[in-house]
């Protein structure tokens, strides 16, 4: 698994790299370039500042230039020129990620994919769209024909399809359809290779998922084909409880009621609801909350379930195409919760945890009691890739030191709770957990010179020691014009 010797290594020297960038820019003046340092810095950032560790680690990191290609032809010319000069490339969606996925570690050119923002095809239950389109636009288009996204992040109004595929997990809707990686959600992707003569490849599932959640290190995603869900008219609810156990038992009962059609169930321990500044006048500061989105035909059963567990309704709102709401309760869930909390208390940070499918309720209750106010429970209920009902945590942490944060994560692991560390930049150190030779082999096929987002895939740094999987995508040879 040898790196090609026909192309230069990524430039380690900033001055030489900038000369190479200038040469590429001079050879492609028709492209839409951004070279002003302040603007380049802004385009080089995402929401990694949720982590005080990443904030310090990535403080000085940025691209050397930003370019916004408008067509595949422009992108192809750019890629070819960068390969010739050995320049790193980072693909940018809406920069709503939280792990520094797009922040360059070795400079290079930031590629703004916002020009690739069209729906390519939409038919019964299936949609194919370009990577730079916002998920909110897909949702709007799909709902107009009786369908909707199966899962989307709380940042759906801003986040892009390519960003969700390359750096996301799941989100709203995952309580029914599981995460994006669950079989049947992603049907295929279309990618451009990073070679002197870039090729266009259409990769069907399940091989397409080898490029999922790899931070744009393994290929330039141009299009994603998704399966859709039949749309419903949703009622968003915020119900409050005086004790954490009441809120937990209610959320669990709602989650595990198969006849109740739902899109979202999230649990927030006090004082998190008090940090929802636009909502806090609906309840008392000491109360714990559950936010849910339940189909109109099922929501009629929710009031009795809330009463059964000693709660009360604090807020409910209905939304449909004729009366959209300006602030959805869904935008207080998933990592939007962290954002709302940080606006009030900038010393907070967060965890990402995955509870066991057969004991999640007890684990949640125990960790809430064990840590008290130091680690504040924010729990999202969902199905895993195998369809099991489970829960994931996006707990808020009162940050003191990096050592204490690591100690907290170790305590979770000791209690058999998986930690997807959000305070690291490498793919394998976070959610993936291990170096996957098949993923590294995909990168070798598509990006043989390691130019895409270098430094984020640890397996590439040792790729010469890993077994090479021939043709991991099981694709026939394709011509560049495909």
Beta strands, then each sheet from edge to edge (+ up, - down):
strand 1: 32-34
strand 2: 65-68
strand 3: 89-92
strand 4: 109-112
strand 5: 119-123
strand 6: 126-130
strand 7: 147-149
strand 8: 186-192
strand 9: 200-204
strand 10: 220-230
strand 11: 234-241
strand 12: 262-268
strand 13: 288-295
strand 14: 312-319
strand 15: 348-350
strand 16: 353-354
strand 17: 375-376
strand 18: 378-383
strand 19: 389-393
strand 20: 396-398
strand 21: 418-419
sheet 1: 1+ 2- 4- 3-
sheet 2: 5+ 6- 10+ 7-
sheet 3: 5+ 6- 10+ 8- 9+
sheet 4: 14+ 11- 13+ 12- 18+ 19- 16+ 21-
sheet 5: 15+ 20- 17+
end
